[in-house]
Amino acid sequence: MTSESAQNLPHKGWRLGLYGGSFDPVHTGHLAVADRAREAFDLSQVWFLPASVPPHKLGKRLAGGRDRVCMLELALADRTWGRVDAMELGRQGPSYTFDTVEQVLRGLPEGSELFLILGGDNLPGLPRWYRAEELLKLVQPIVLRRDGDGDDPVGALERALPAALLDKLRRGYLDLPPAPGCASQIRGAFEGGAGQGSSELNLPPGIGDYIQRRGLYGFVGDGAETCP
């Protein structure tokens, strides 16, 4: 977890965004989402929360938590409003968003607002999330709406969630252009050394070099520890 200075500690009136995911690896699309959400909803900070075992990716092998934290810290080096929090990496079992939100809320002062950044691709399965309705009552969701999602992607959930929660989801709509690439494509490019052209893989500065030095995603590296 990144160190905190006094001015980065939560204070009354904070508007805090939580952005969870595998970040395996973090790429420019992730940063674009956080940048846009911060601007659109006037967020004081965005916390990136790398998951230990995402419930929808059980059985999938991820890069080590330490490496994913290091890559996020490199990517956020010039974004003073961004912070990496490794709380989920310290838990056993699946990383449930409800548990994370409860933990964060215990540390926020009265009068703070908590926002949860959700990809539009998560919406179909959202009603099946662990304690989904309770979760949505605790946060204001920010719902990423990309080309092809339609004017009302939440509409498909009308029989699965109460009307008040659907309205809350709709209040969080955030339009974004198509994302440049995805994590699975980046991982594939590094298999067998193809990541030498990492400058074309929509990676933030320093991430391609880190992957190569650490020998991640099938790339043959020296395994040297390079975390800041």
C-alpha positions as CSV (number, residue, x, y, z in Angstrom):
1,M,0.0,0.0,0.0
2,T,1.2,3.5,-0.7
3,S,2.2,5.7,2.2
4,E,-0.1,8.5,3.1
5,S,0.7,12.1,4.0
6,A,-1.5,14.1,6.4
7,Q,-3.3,15.8,3.5
8,N,-4.3,12.5,2.0
9,L,-6.1,11.3,5.0
10,P,-10.0,11.2,4.8
11,H,-11.7,14.3,6.1
12,K,-15.3,15.4,6.4
13,G,-16.8,16.1,3.0
14,W,-14.6,13.6,1.1
15,R,-16.0,12.1,-2.1
16,L,-14.1,8.9,-2.4
17,G,-14.2,6.6,-5.4
18,L,-13.3,2.9,-5.2
19,Y,-12.1,1.1,-8.2
20,G,-11.6,-2.7,-7.8
21,G,-10.4,-5.3,-10.3
22,S,-7.6,-7.7,-11.1
23,F,-5.4,-5.0,-12.7
24,D,-3.5,-7.9,-14.3
25,P,-1.8,-5.7,-15.6
26,V,-3.0,-2.2,-15.2
27,H,-3.3,-0.4,-18.6
28,T,-4.2,3.0,-20.0
29,G,-7.9,2.0,-20.2
30,H,-8.0,1.7,-16.4
31,L,-6.5,5.1,-15.9
32,A,-8.9,6.6,-18.4
33,V,-11.8,5.3,-16.4
34,A,-10.5,6.7,-13.2
35,D,-9.6,10.0,-14.7
36,R,-13.1,10.4,-16.2
37,A,-14.9,9.3,-13.0
38,R,-12.9,11.7,-10.9
39,E,-13.7,14.6,-13.1
40,A,-17.4,13.8,-13.7
41,F,-18.2,13.2,-10.0
42,D,-15.8,15.6,-8.4
43,L,-14.0,12.8,-6.5
44,S,-11.4,13.8,-3.9
45,Q,-9.5,10.5,-4.5
46,V,-9.8,7.2,-6.3
47,W,-8.5,4.1,-4.5
48,F,-7.4,1.3,-6.8
49,L,-8.1,-2.1,-5.0
50,P,-6.4,-5.1,-6.6
51,A,-8.4,-8.2,-5.9
52,S,-6.9,-11.3,-4.3
53,V,-9.4,-13.8,-5.8
54,P,-12.2,-12.1,-7.8
55,P,-15.4,-14.1,-7.3
56,H,-16.0,-14.2,-11.1
57,K,-12.5,-15.5,-11.8
58,L,-12.3,-18.3,-9.3
59,G,-9.6,-20.8,-10.4
60,K,-7.8,-18.3,-12.7
61,R,-4.2,-17.7,-11.9
62,L,-3.2,-14.0,-11.6
63,A,0.1,-12.3,-11.3
64,G,1.2,-12.0,-7.7
65,G,-0.4,-9.4,-5.6
66,R,2.9,-7.7,-4.9
67,D,3.6,-7.3,-8.6
68,R,0.1,-5.9,-9.3
69,V,0.4,-3.4,-6.5
70,C,3.9,-2.4,-7.8
71,M,2.5,-1.9,-11.3
72,L,-0.4,0.2,-10.0
73,E,2.0,2.4,-8.0
74,L,4.1,3.0,-11.1
75,A,1.0,3.8,-13.2
76,L,-0.2,6.3,-10.5
77,A,3.1,8.0,-9.9
78,D,2.0,11.3,-11.5
79,R,-1.6,11.1,-10.3
80,T,-1.7,12.6,-6.8
81,W,-5.4,11.8,-6.4
82,G,-4.8,8.1,-7.0
83,R,-3.9,5.6,-4.3
84,V,-3.3,1.9,-4.2
85,D,-4.9,0.0,-1.3
86,A,-4.0,-3.7,-0.9
87,M,-6.7,-4.5,1.7
88,E,-8.3,-7.2,-0.4
89,L,-4.9,-9.0,-0.9
90,G,-4.7,-9.6,2.9
91,R,-8.0,-11.6,3.0
92,Q,-8.6,-15.3,2.6
93,G,-11.0,-16.5,-0.1
94,P,-12.9,-14.4,-2.7
95,S,-12.7,-10.6,-2.7
96,Y,-16.3,-9.5,-2.1
97,T,-16.9,-5.9,-2.8
98,F,-19.4,-5.6,0.1
99,D,-16.7,-6.6,2.6
100,T,-14.4,-4.0,1.1
101,V,-17.0,-1.2,1.2
102,E,-17.8,-2.0,4.8
103,Q,-14.1,-1.8,5.8
104,V,-13.6,1.5,4.0
105,L,-16.7,3.1,5.5
106,R,-15.5,2.3,9.0
107,G,-12.5,4.6,8.4
108,L,-14.4,7.5,6.8
109,P,-15.6,10.5,8.8
110,E,-19.2,11.5,8.9
111,G,-20.3,13.4,5.9
112,S,-18.1,11.5,3.4
113,E,-19.6,10.0,0.3
114,L,-18.5,6.7,-1.2
115,F,-18.6,6.0,-4.9
116,L,-18.1,2.6,-6.6
117,I,-16.8,2.4,-10.1
118,L,-18.5,-0.4,-12.1
119,G,-17.9,-1.5,-15.6
120,G,-21.0,-1.9,-17.8
121,D,-19.9,-5.5,-18.4
122,N,-20.5,-6.2,-14.7
123,L,-24.2,-5.1,-14.8
124,P,-25.8,-8.4,-15.9
125,G,-24.3,-10.3,-13.0
126,L,-24.6,-7.5,-10.4
127,P,-27.9,-8.8,-8.8
128,R,-26.0,-12.0,-8.0
129,W,-23.1,-10.3,-6.3
130,Y,-22.7,-11.0,-2.6
131,R,-25.2,-8.9,-0.7
132,A,-25.8,-6.8,-3.8
133,E,-28.8,-4.8,-2.6
134,E,-27.1,-3.9,0.7
135,L,-24.0,-2.9,-1.2
136,L,-25.9,-0.6,-3.5
137,K,-27.5,1.1,-0.5
138,L,-24.0,2.0,0.9
139,V,-22.5,3.6,-2.2
140,Q,-23.3,5.7,-5.2
141,P,-22.4,3.5,-8.2
142,I,-20.6,5.0,-11.2
143,V,-21.7,2.9,-14.1
144,L,-19.4,3.0,-17.2
145,R,-21.5,3.2,-20.3
146,R,-19.6,2.5,-23.5
147,D,-20.6,2.3,-27.2
148,G,-23.0,-0.6,-27.7
149,D,-24.4,-0.5,-24.2
150,G,-27.5,1.4,-25.3
151,D,-29.1,4.4,-23.6
152,D,-30.2,2.4,-20.5
153,P,-28.1,-0.7,-19.8
154,V,-29.6,-0.9,-16.3
155,G,-33.0,-1.4,-17.8
156,A,-32.4,-5.2,-18.2
157,L,-32.2,-5.4,-14.4
158,E,-35.7,-4.2,-13.7
159,R,-37.0,-7.5,-12.5
160,A,-33.9,-8.2,-10.4
161,L,-33.4,-5.1,-8.3
162,P,-35.8,-2.6,-6.6
163,A,-36.7,0.5,-8.5
164,A,-34.9,2.8,-6.0
165,L,-31.6,1.0,-6.6
166,L,-32.1,1.1,-10.4
167,D,-32.6,4.8,-10.2
168,K,-29.4,5.1,-8.2
169,L,-27.5,3.1,-10.8
170,R,-28.9,5.4,-13.5
171,R,-27.7,8.5,-11.6
172,G,-24.2,7.1,-11.9
173,Y,-24.1,6.7,-15.7
174,L,-20.8,7.8,-17.2
175,D,-20.2,7.7,-20.9
176,L,-16.7,6.6,-22.2
177,P,-15.2,6.0,-25.6
178,P,-14.0,2.5,-26.5
179,A,-11.2,1.2,-24.3
180,P,-7.8,0.8,-26.0
181,G,-7.1,-2.9,-25.7
182,C,-7.6,-5.1,-22.7
183,A,-5.5,-7.0,-20.1
184,S,-5.9,-10.4,-21.7
185,Q,-4.5,-9.0,-25.0
186,I,-1.5,-7.5,-23.2
187,R,-0.8,-10.7,-21.3
188,G,-0.9,-12.6,-24.6
189,A,1.5,-10.2,-26.2
190,F,4.1,-11.0,-23.6
191,E,4.0,-14.7,-24.1
192,G,7.2,-16.0,-25.6
193,G,8.8,-12.5,-25.5
194,A,6.3,-10.7,-27.8
195,G,6.1,-7.9,-25.3
196,Q,9.3,-6.3,-26.6
197,G,7.0,-3.9,-28.5
198,S,5.3,-3.0,-25.2
199,S,5.1,0.7,-26.2
200,E,2.2,-0.3,-28.5
201,L,0.3,-2.2,-25.9
202,N,-1.5,0.7,-24.2
203,L,0.6,0.4,-21.0
204,P,1.4,3.3,-18.7
205,P,5.1,4.4,-18.7
206,G,7.3,1.9,-16.9
207,I,4.8,-1.0,-16.9
208,G,6.2,-2.8,-19.9
209,D,9.8,-2.7,-18.5
210,Y,8.5,-3.9,-15.1
211,I,6.8,-6.9,-16.7
212,Q,9.9,-7.8,-18.7
213,R,12.2,-7.5,-15.7
214,R,10.0,-9.5,-13.5
215,G,9.3,-12.2,-16.1
216,L,5.5,-11.9,-15.9
217,Y,3.0,-13.3,-18.3
218,G,5.4,-15.8,-19.8
219,F,8.0,-13.3,-20.6
220,V,11.5,-14.6,-19.8
221,G,13.0,-12.0,-17.4
222,D,15.5,-12.0,-14.6
223,G,12.9,-11.8,-11.8
224,A,14.5,-8.7,-10.3
225,E,12.5,-6.9,-7.8
226,T,11.8,-3.4,-9.1
227,C,8.9,-2.1,-7.0
228,P,9.3,1.6,-6.0
